[in-house]
Every structure is written in structure tokens, then in C-alpha cells.
Amino acid sequence: MDPLLQQWRNGGRTFEHAGRSLFYRDEGDGPVLLCLHGYPTASWDWHRVWPLLVGRYRLIAMDMLGFGFSDKPRGHQYSIGEQASLHEALLASLGIERVHVLAHDYGDTVAQELMARRAQRRSSPEPGLQLDSVTLLNGGLFPEAHHARMIQTLLRSPLGPLLVRLLDERAFARSFTPIFGAGTQPDAAERARFWALIEHNRGRLLMGQLLHYIAERKRHRERWVGALTDASMPLQLVVGMEDPVSGPDMARRWRELVPRGGLVELEGIGHYPQWECPSRVAASVMEIAR
């Protein structure tokens, strides 16, 4: 295994829940910042912004079920609701009742589900997990403003099971690299690390199954968009404007539907702001996560 990935893994722990083994990182002191990664990668997505935040927060980042170093069960019906519940279970096991949230891509949708659950519990005698602030990075917050990559469309089609068997690191790089900014491209070594996390425990074969969240976003649009428009906690979107998937159109829709939410537009930055410009992301988080 790549030494940097091994170091990241060695710094983590394992959470056993409902017969599943889930990898997570838990480091630092202070208010808890829960970091929710995107598709198709893992908690490693946060490694560049991690040292900028760990001195101020207790950072918790889990590889979600089906991703990274966590279990990747075959034939499983993966869902956003389950991923949200797994995070709630992890936090409960650690005795954590309130968090700030930093989310990206797939993790944005998990954050929206957590926000929707929080809203439902406002009048409940059992308050459950408290969300003190939410920072969202590029992701499909509004299905109508999300532009799926061709590879995602194909993986969700009847050809998906065949395509995942043919997909290799080179094909992955061809589809992955263009979503970064022109001046902030990952080099070959970093692309190899992203791919290694996908391939770990033959996770490549799950890439189509994990994409079911795109349909979930449309099916639960009212619930998840409502969680944003009705949010009571400090909320912001930090968006890389060179992202062809969820960049300018997502920012425009945010301005229309969530005018009370903060908006930070990062010119020249693509789909992975936490990797491409970690200092700007860290500064934005610290503005509202107090």
C-alpha cells in the first residue's frame, strides 16, 4: 500500500456496528467537526485540510459503508439514510451529542438528511444529534442543477455491471481529472491513491450500486432541499466554480433557494475544494464553526 495511505489508515480506528466494520479518523480537541466525504473516494479526501483544522477542532471522518477502508458488502442496498444512521451511531458510541459539519458531494446529501432529522426533532423531548453549523462543498444539493458525468450515467445503466469490471486506473483518471480546476490537477501519485481507495477490497465493483444516491436525490428532493431552505443553524456553501458537475449552476440555484445561507465562490477551483485550496476551505469553516 502507498505509504501515505498506510499512514492515514494507521492513524484511524474501527467502528463495529450491525455486523459491519467501518474505518474512521478521530483526532484533535475542541468542538467536534464531522467531515463527510464524497463519491467515489473516502475520508482521505480531507487529508490536505486536516492539519489546518485539527488544532482548532476535534475532527471525525468516517469512510462510509462501501467506501475506502470500510466494509464493502456485495449486493447491499446502499442508501443515504443508512449512511446518516451509521454516522449517528458512531457519534453516539463516542458520547458526542453536537457537531459542526463539513461535507462534500455524496456527503452533502448525508448532511441534508441529518439536517432533515434535526428539523423533525425540534419539538421532541429527545433532541438527538445537534448540528451547530453546516459547511457544504461542491455536490448535488439541487438535482436540477447537477450535471452527472458520462461515466456515472453509464455505470447506472444496464451496462454498469460490465463496465465496472473493465474500469481501470487509466479510465478512472480520464473521467476524474477533468472535474478539477485547470491549475489544480492531481498528479499521477495522488490519482493512484484515490484509485487505490476505490479498489481496496474490490470496491470498484460497487461503483454502480453506490450511485443509487442520484435517484434518491430526486425522490427525496422536497425533504432534502427543504432541510436547506428551512435551516436554523449557520449554513454556507463553498463552491469551486470550475467544477463541471456542481459548480456555477449549483451556486446560482443556492442564491435563489437559500438566500440566507452564506456563499463562497472559488474561482479557478473544481469539484474538490478541500483538496485544491484547503486554506480557503479551512478559513470558511472557521468563520461559522465557532
N, C-alpha and C positions, 0 to 999 in steps of 0.2 A: 504494500500500500504506500502511496505517496506520503513522505514524512510529515508534511503539513497537515494532511487529513488525519494521519495517525495521531498527531499531537492534539488535534481538535477532539478526536474520539477519546483519547486518554484523559482529557480534561472533563469528560462528561460522566453521566450516571445512567442507570437503567431503572425505569419505572415499570413495574409489572401490574397489569390491570386486565381483568376479564380474560386471562389466558394469553394476553399479548405482551410483548416486550417492546418498550418504547425508549429510545435514546433521548436524553436531554442534557442541556448545559445549565448550570446554576452557579452564578459567580457574582461576587460583589456584595456591597452593603448599601442600605438606604432604601428609598421607595422601590417597589418591585416594578420592573418594566418587562412585560411579557412580549416576546418577539415571535411573530407568526410568519413563517416563510411561505414562499410561493411554489408554483408548479413549474418544472418537474424536479426541483432541486431539494434543498434541505436547510437545516439550521446553519450550515456552513455559509449560506448567503450573507450572514451577519458578521463574518469574521473581520471585515475591514472597519466596520463602525463599532464593533465590540470594544476595543481598547479606548475609544473616545467616550464611551458611556459608562464603562464598568466602574470608574472611580466615583460616579455620582449615584448609580442605581444598583440594585440587585437585579441582574439580568437573568431571565429564564427563557430558554428557547428549546423547544422540542422538535425532533424530527417526527412529523405526523405519520400516522399509520400509512404504510405503503411508500414511504419516502426515506431516503438516506440510510441511516444505520438502524432504523426501527424495523419491526416485523413487516413483511410484505406478503400477506396471505393471498393465495390464488383464489379466484372465483368469489371473492368477497364483494359485497355491495357497499362500496365506499360512498360516504355521504358527508356533506358539510356539517350536518347536525351531529354526527358521530364524532367528527374531529373536534367540534366545540365541546362536546361532553367529555372527551378524553383530556382536554386541557383543564376543564373544571375539576376532573378527578385528580389530575396531577397537582393542581394548586391546593386542593383540599387535603391531599396527603402531606403537603408541606406546611399546612396550617396557615395558608395565605388566603385572606378574605377580600383584599382590594389590590388592584393593579392599575398601572398605566399600560397602554397597548401601543405597540409599533408593529404594523402589519404590511405585507406586500403581496400583491397578486392573489393567489389562492387564499392566502392568509387574510386578505381584506374581507373575503366573503365569510370566513370563520369569525372574524371580528364583528361583522354585521350581525351574524347570528347571536353572538354573545351580547351585543347591544340590544337586540330584539328581546332576548330573555331578560335582560336587566329591566327593560321598559315594562315587561309583563309583571315583574315582581315589585314594582314601585309601591303598591299598596299591600304587599304581602307581609305578614309578620316574620317570615323567613326571608331576609333580604338577599341571601346568596352572594355571589361574586359581585363586588363593586368595581366599576370602571371609572377611574378618576380622570382620565383623558385618553383620547384615541388619535394617533397619527397614522394615516394611511398613505402608502406609496402606490405607484402605478399598479392598477388592477381593474377588473371588470365590475366596477361598482354599479354601473348602469348598463344593462345588457344591450340597449340600443346604441350605445357609444363604444362598444367593444368590437375590435376587428381581429378575429381569430386568425392565426397563421394557417397557411395551406396545410402544413403537416398536421396541425391539430384537427382540421376538418377531415383529413384522410384517416387519421387514427380513430376518429369517432364513427367512421363509415364501416360498412361490411368488410372492407379491405383491411381494417385495423389489425386483426389478429395475424394476418400475413405480414403486414408492414413492420410490426414491432420485431418480428423475427429477422427481418432484413436490415433493420436500422443498425447503424454502427456509428462509431465516434465521428467519422468524417461527415456522414449525412447529418448527424446531430449538429455539428459545428456550422454546416451550411445554413441550417434553419435558425440556429441560436444566435450567431454573431450579429446578424442584421438588426436585432432588437436593441442593441447597444448604440450609444452615440458614436458618431464617426470618429471622434477623438478620444473615446474611452472604451476601446475594444479590449476584451480579454485576450491575453496571449495564449499560445498553444498549451503551456503548462496549466494555466488556470482553466481553460476549456477542458483539459483532460481531467482535472479534479471534479468539475461539475459532472462530467460524464461518468466518472468512477462512482460517484454517489448514486447516480441513476442505476448503473449496472450492478451495484452491490446487491448480493442475494438475488440476482436475475430480475431486478426491478424494471428493466427495460420492458419486460413482458406485460407490465401493468400500466404502461403509459396511456393506452386507450381507455382502460377501465377508470383510471383516475380522472379522466376528462369529463366524466359524467357531471361534474360540477357546473359545466357550461349550461347544460339543460336545466340544472337546479336553479341557476340564477334567473332564468326566465320564468320558471314555475313559481318561484318564491319572490318575484320582483317586488310585489307590494309590501311584503314583510321586511325585506332587506333594505329596500330603498327607504321605506318608512322609518327604519331604525336610524337612518342618517338625517332625514328631514325633521324628525321629532327628537333628536338627541338632546339630552340635558347636560352632558358633560362637555368640557372643552374638546373641540374636534377640528382636525385640519387634514388637508390633502397636500402632500408634497409630490409633485409630478414632474418627471423627466419629459420635456416637450419634444424630444426627438424620437420618442417611442412610437412605432407604427401600430402597436396593439392597443394601447390605452393612454395615449398622450394628449394632444390638443383637443380632440373631441371629448375626452373624458373631463378635461379641465373646463371646457365650455359648459358641459352638462352640469358639472358641480356648481358653477356660478349660477346657473338657472335654478337648480333644485335645492341647493344647500347654501343660500346666501349668507347665513350666519356662521358658517364654517370657514376657517382660515384656508387660504390657498397660497402655496408657494410654487411658483413655476420655475423650473430649472432648465434654462436654455442650453442646448448642446448635449443634454443628458438623455439617455434612453430609458429602457424598461427597468433597470436595476440601479436606482439612485443610491441605495445603501452601499453598493459596490463601486459605482462610478464616481460619486462625490460624497464620501462618507462624512466629511466635515460639515457640509451643508445640512445633511440629514440629522446629524447629531445636534447641531445648533438649533434646528427647527424643533426637534423633540424637547430639548431643554427649555424652549420658550413656553411650552404649555404643560409639560410633565413636571409639576412642582409639588 
